[in-house]
Amino acid sequence: MAKLIYLNGPDEGTEILLNDSISLGKSREGSLKKNLKLESVTSYIISFDASISQTHCIIQKLGESEYQLNDNESTNGTFLNGQKTENAILRDTDFIRIGKTVFQFRTGE
């Protein structure tokens, strides 16, 4: 099963399992600005990083083991392996940075 692993901050080492699509941000009340067709979205709140937008980005499940990272018109941008991105297909061991928070994407394969 795919997952995100916190690489820094107070939750370092914590794993977030990706069963479906997930939004990452400071609030459950944030809105999706991208026109994404999502069957279900789970919100994951990152309250300790002030540089993260309300709904900063979405990791969209496309298929059995395929995920796409989508920036949600965030103020400070979404970075994949050090490069700013609007959207990109995720690969095993990719690094995602939103604000000051860094995750590693793992497919579990």
One Martini backbone bead per residue (centre of mass of N, CA, C, O) as a GRO file, in nm:
protein
  109
    1MET     BB    1   0.097   0.036   0.021
    2ALA     BB    2   0.072   0.353   0.004
    3LYS     BB    3   0.289   0.628   0.130
    4LEU     BB    4   0.366   0.868   0.377
    5ILE     BB    5   0.672   1.021   0.508
    6TYR     BB    6   0.791   1.184   0.757
    7LEU     BB    7   1.110   1.386   0.771
    8ASN     BB    8   0.988   1.616   0.965
    9GLY     BB    9   0.927   1.731   1.256
   10PRO     BB   10   0.705   1.620   1.503
   11ASP     BB   11   0.621   1.369   1.282
   12GLU     BB   12   0.861   1.209   1.250
   13GLY     BB   13   0.796   0.888   1.089
   14THR     BB   14   0.523   0.920   1.002
   15GLU     BB   15   0.246   0.743   0.859
   16ILE     BB   16   0.053   0.771   0.551
   17LEU     BB   17  -0.208   0.615   0.428
   18LEU     BB   18  -0.313   0.541   0.077
   19ASN     BB   19  -0.629   0.461  -0.015
   20ASP     BB   20  -0.685   0.742  -0.130
   21SER     BB   21  -0.744   1.043  -0.161
   22ILE     BB   22  -0.549   1.344  -0.060
   23SER     BB   23  -0.533   1.616   0.160
   24LEU     BB   24  -0.305   1.891   0.224
   25GLY     BB   25  -0.328   2.089   0.533
   26LYS     BB   26  -0.467   2.318   0.780
   27SER     BB   27  -0.769   2.237   0.671
   28ARG     BB   28  -1.098   2.114   0.624
   29GLU     BB   29  -1.218   2.399   0.494
   30GLY     BB   30  -1.093   2.378   0.246
   31SER     BB   31  -1.057   2.418  -0.106
   32LEU     BB   32  -1.096   2.303  -0.426
   33LYS     BB   33  -0.942   2.452  -0.715
   34LYS     BB   34  -0.938   2.211  -0.867
   35ASN     BB   35  -1.065   2.009  -1.142
   36LEU     BB   36  -1.137   1.732  -0.971
   37LYS     BB   37  -1.211   1.383  -0.995
   38LEU     BB   38  -1.341   1.281  -0.683
   39GLU     BB   39  -1.471   1.038  -0.487
   40SER     BB   40  -1.249   1.058  -0.246
   41VAL     BB   41  -1.148   1.261   0.042
   42THR     BB   42  -0.880   1.298   0.257
   43SER     BB   43  -0.790   1.480   0.536
   44TYR     BB   44  -0.469   1.629   0.625
   45ILE     BB   45  -0.338   1.776   0.910
   46ILE     BB   46  -0.100   2.065   0.931
   47SER     BB   47  -0.048   2.268   1.212
   48PHE     BB   48   0.283   2.341   1.242
   49ASP     BB   49   0.274   2.486   0.941
   50ALA     BB   50   0.245   2.818   0.834
   51SER     BB   51   0.330   2.764   0.508
   52ILE     BB   52   0.052   2.633   0.477
   53SER     BB   53  -0.223   2.579   0.323
   54GLN     BB   54  -0.532   2.484   0.369
   55THR     BB   55  -0.522   2.353   0.064
   56HIS     BB   56  -0.235   2.266  -0.083
   57CYS     BB   57  -0.277   1.950  -0.164
   58ILE     BB   58  -0.315   1.665  -0.393
   59ILE     BB   59  -0.354   1.312  -0.375
   60GLN     BB   60  -0.424   1.119  -0.655
   61LYS     BB   61  -0.600   0.841  -0.731
   62LEU     BB   62  -0.582   0.652  -1.040
   63GLY     BB   63  -0.501   0.363  -0.931
   64GLU     BB   64  -0.384   0.101  -0.776
   65SER     BB   65  -0.055   0.243  -0.803
   66GLU     BB   66  -0.151   0.546  -0.884
   67TYR     BB   67  -0.016   0.882  -0.840
   68GLN     BB   68  -0.108   1.236  -0.803
   69LEU     BB   69   0.030   1.553  -0.787
   70ASN     BB   70  -0.152   1.852  -0.663
   71ASP     BB   71  -0.169   2.168  -0.677
   72ASN     BB   72  -0.382   2.426  -0.490
   73GLU     BB   73  -0.289   2.717  -0.530
   74SER     BB   74  -0.058   2.780  -0.358
   75THR     BB   75   0.146   3.013  -0.217
   76ASN     BB   76   0.437   2.824  -0.190
   77GLY     BB   77   0.408   2.558  -0.309
   78THR     BB   78   0.504   2.253  -0.482
   79PHE     BB   79   0.748   1.989  -0.425
   80LEU     BB   80   0.948   1.775  -0.646
   81ASN     BB   81   1.256   1.702  -0.602
   82GLY     BB   82   1.300   2.041  -0.583
   83GLN     BB   83   1.053   2.095  -0.781
   84LYS     BB   84   0.827   2.282  -0.903
   85THR     BB   85   0.467   2.193  -0.904
   86GLU     BB   86   0.143   2.120  -1.026
   87ASN     BB   87   0.194   1.824  -1.163
   88ALA     BB   88   0.251   1.465  -1.079
   89ILE     BB   89   0.383   1.166  -1.096
   90LEU     BB   90   0.440   0.922  -0.868
   91ARG     BB   91   0.733   0.782  -0.719
   92ASP     BB   92   0.932   0.589  -0.572
   93THR     BB   93   1.102   0.805  -0.337
   94ASP     BB   94   0.976   1.061  -0.343
   95PHE     BB   95   0.986   1.416  -0.281
   96ILE     BB   96   0.782   1.621  -0.064
   97ARG     BB   97   0.714   1.981  -0.055
   98ILE     BB   98   0.541   2.169   0.203
   99GLY     BB   99   0.675   2.417   0.285
  100LYS     BB  100   0.863   2.265   0.555
  101THR     BB  101   0.744   1.994   0.465
  102VAL     BB  102   0.857   1.648   0.447
  103PHE     BB  103   0.817   1.382   0.214
  104GLN     BB  104   0.782   1.033   0.143
  105PHE     BB  105   0.718   0.827  -0.126
  106ARG     BB  106   0.555   0.502  -0.102
  107THR     BB  107   0.447   0.190  -0.246
  108GLY     BB  108   0.536  -0.102  -0.110
  109GLU     BB  109   0.714  -0.272  -0.342
   0.00000   0.00000   0.00000
